Amino acid sequence: QVQLAESGGGLVQAGGSLRLSCLASGSISSITSMNWFRQAQGKQRVLVATVNSVNTVNVADSVKDRFTISRNSAKNMVYLQMNSLKPEDTAVYYCNAVTNWGRNSYWGQGTQVTVSS
C-alpha cells in the first residue's frame, strides 16, 4: 500500500506560480512512477506530468513550457512547479503513484488550484 498526500494548491492570479507537493508513504520501494493528473470541473482526469524511478520525465505538451515535475527520493516527495498559470489550469490536481510497473495505482485526495483572470 502507498499513501499520498498533496499540498500547495490555492488561489492565484493569472501569470502567477504555485508549487504542488506530494508526500508518499508506505511501500515506497515498490513505486516505479510518480505522476500528476488534473481534473477540471465537468471534464475527465488527464495526465499532466510523470517521473519514473530512473528519473525519466514527461510533461504534457499543453503545459510543457510552464510546468516542471521533479522528485526528491530521499524525502519521498514529488513536486509540480507551475509557472505562468492560466485560468484554464484551474482544476483539482491529483498525485498518483504506480507500483511495480503498473501492477497497482494509488491516488492522493487532490488539491484545488484556482487561477483567476
C-alpha positions in Angstrom: 0.0 0.0 0.0 1.1 3.5 -0.8 -0.4 6.6 0.8 -0.1 10.0 -0.9 -0.7 13.5 0.5 -0.8 16.5 -1.7 -0.3 20.1 -0.6 0.3 23.5 -2.2 -2.9 24.2 -4.0 -4.7 27.5 -3.7 -5.9 30.6 -5.4 -3.5 32.5 -7.6 -3.9 35.2 -10.2 -3.1 34.5 -13.9 0.6 34.7 -14.5 1.4 33.5 -11.0 3.1 30.4 -9.8 2.4 27.6 -7.5 4.3 24.5 -6.4 2.4 21.4 -5.5 4.0 18.8 -3.3 3.2 15.2 -2.8 4.5 13.1 0.1 4.5 9.3 -0.4 4.5 6.9 2.4 4.0 3.1 2.9 5.6 0.7 0.3 7.9 3.3 -1.2 10.3 0.9 -2.7 7.6 -0.5 -5.0 6.9 2.8 -6.6 8.0 2.9 -10.2 6.5 6.2 -11.3 5.0 9.2 -9.7 2.5 11.3 -11.7 0.4 14.4 -11.5 -3.1 14.4 -13.0 -5.6 17.2 -13.1 -9.4 17.2 -13.4 -11.3 20.4 -14.3 -14.9 20.6 -13.4 -17.0 18.6 -15.8 -14.0 17.1 -17.6 -12.0 13.9 -17.5 -8.9 13.5 -15.4 -5.8 14.0 -17.5 -2.2 13.3 -17.1 0.0 16.4 -16.6 3.4 15.1 -15.8 5.3 11.9 -14.8 8.6 11.0 -13.4 9.7 7.4 -13.1 12.2 5.6 -10.9 15.1 6.2 -13.3 14.1 9.9 -13.4 12.7 9.9 -16.9 10.4 12.9 -17.1 7.4 13.6 -19.3 5.2 16.6 -19.3 2.0 17.1 -21.3 2.5 19.2 -24.4 -0.2 21.6 -23.2 1.9 22.7 -20.2 5.4 21.7 -21.2 6.8 25.2 -21.3 5.3 26.2 -17.9 5.2 23.1 -15.7 8.1 21.1 -14.3 7.9 17.8 -12.4 10.7 16.8 -10.0 11.3 14.3 -7.2 13.3 14.1 -4.0 13.7 10.4 -3.4 15.4 11.0 -0.1 12.2 12.8 1.2 9.7 10.6 -0.7 8.4 13.8 -2.3 7.4 14.7 -5.8 6.7 18.3 -6.9 4.9 20.1 -9.7 6.2 23.6 -10.3 3.6 25.6 -12.2 4.5 28.9 -13.7 2.7 31.4 -15.8 -0.6 30.0 -14.7 -3.7 30.5 -16.8 -7.4 30.3 -15.8 -7.6 27.1 -17.9 -5.2 25.5 -15.4 -7.9 25.6 -12.8 -8.6 22.1 -11.7 -8.2 19.6 -8.9 -4.7 18.2 -9.1 -4.0 14.7 -8.1 -0.8 12.9 -7.2 -0.6 9.3 -8.4 1.8 6.5 -7.7 2.2 3.5 -9.8 3.9 0.5 -8.3 5.7 -2.5 -9.9 5.5 -1.0 -13.4 1.7 -0.9 -13.4 0.5 -3.5 -11.0 -1.1 -1.0 -8.7 -2.1 2.6 -8.8 -2.7 4.9 -5.8 -4.2 8.3 -5.6 -4.0 11.2 -3.3 -7.0 13.2 -2.2 -6.4 16.0 -4.6 -5.6 19.7 -4.1 -7.6 22.5 -5.7 -5.8 25.0 -7.9 -7.8 28.0 -8.9 -6.4 30.6 -11.3 -8.3 33.9 -11.5 -8.2 36.1 -14.6 
